[in-house]
């Protein structure tokens, strides 16, 4: 049996490493910090970068790819919240203010079910496919995201 070779650009491996660290850090923050503290950290203001639209979309696409690839094929089962925290922090480091949505849905079998997803304006980043049918309870948007959305 032949092992499949991975032929990816070197920067993709760096991005996967960053996604691994960001998701692990997000998981640890979620499980060791009070929820209020975590949400305050995510909603803190910052200055958005001056990326043009094409660069911004490419950064969002690549970060989304890295998080999804790691969540689907990684060694640990990272669910929506660590993925959202990772996307938020990775894009924030790039000066891209994204919005995190926290929602719930009623399921006859499971009762109340929560989900978290992230968007850059109307552009889905992570968790958006599964978000259909969820009622948004809270939106976490840094001040930079509000300014960026007003300018769009």
LINZI-V21463 format. One record per residue. N is the residue number from 1. RES is the residue in one small letter. SS is DSSP state (alpha for helix, beta for strand, coil for the rest). Layout:
<<N/RES/SS> <N/RES/SS>>
This chain:
<<1/x/coil> <2/x/coil> <3/x/coil> <4/x/coil> <5/x/coil> <6/x/coil> <7/x/coil> <8/x/coil> <9/x/coil> <10/x/alpha> <11/x/alpha> <12/x/alpha> <13/x/alpha> <14/x/alpha> <15/x/alpha> <16/x/alpha> <17/x/alpha> <18/x/alpha> <19/x/alpha> <20/x/alpha> <21/x/alpha> <22/x/alpha> <23/x/alpha> <24/x/alpha> <25/x/alpha> <26/x/alpha> <27/x/alpha> <28/x/alpha> <29/x/alpha> <30/x/alpha> <31/x/alpha> <32/x/alpha> <33/x/coil> <34/x/coil> <35/x/alpha> <36/x/alpha> <37/x/alpha> <38/x/alpha> <39/x/alpha> <40/x/alpha> <41/x/alpha> <42/x/alpha> <43/x/alpha> <44/x/coil> <45/x/coil> <46/x/coil> <47/x/coil> <48/x/coil> <49/x/coil> <50/x/coil> <51/x/coil> <52/x/coil> <53/x/alpha> <54/x/alpha> <55/x/alpha> <56/x/alpha> <57/x/alpha> <58/x/alpha> <59/x/alpha> <60/x/alpha> <61/x/alpha> <62/x/alpha> <63/x/alpha> <64/x/alpha> <65/x/alpha> <66/x/alpha> <67/x/alpha> <68/x/alpha> <69/x/alpha> <70/x/alpha> <71/x/alpha> <72/x/alpha> <73/x/alpha> <74/x/coil> <75/x/coil> <76/x/coil> <77/x/coil> <78/x/coil> <79/x/coil> <80/x/alpha> <81/x/alpha> <82/x/alpha> <83/x/alpha> <84/x/alpha> <85/x/alpha> <86/x/alpha> <87/x/alpha> <88/x/alpha> <89/x/alpha> <90/x/alpha> <91/x/alpha> <92/x/alpha> <93/x/alpha> <94/x/coil> <95/x/coil> <96/x/coil> <97/x/coil> <98/x/coil> <99/x/beta> <100/x/beta> <101/x/beta> <102/x/beta> <103/x/beta> <104/x/beta> <105/x/beta> <106/x/beta> <107/x/beta> <108/x/coil> <109/x/coil> <110/x/coil> <111/x/beta> <112/x/beta> <113/x/beta> <114/x/beta> <115/x/beta> <116/x/beta> <117/x/beta> <118/x/beta> <119/x/beta> <120/x/beta> <121/x/coil> <122/x/coil> <123/x/beta> <124/x/beta> <125/x/beta> <126/x/beta> <127/x/coil> <128/x/coil> <129/x/alpha> <130/x/alpha> <131/x/alpha> <132/x/coil> <133/x/coil> <134/x/coil> <135/x/beta> <136/x/beta> <137/x/beta> <138/x/beta> <139/x/beta> <140/x/beta> <141/x/beta> <142/x/coil> <143/x/alpha> <144/x/alpha> <145/x/alpha> <146/x/alpha> <147/x/alpha> <148/x/alpha> <149/x/alpha> <150/x/alpha> <151/x/alpha> <152/x/coil>>
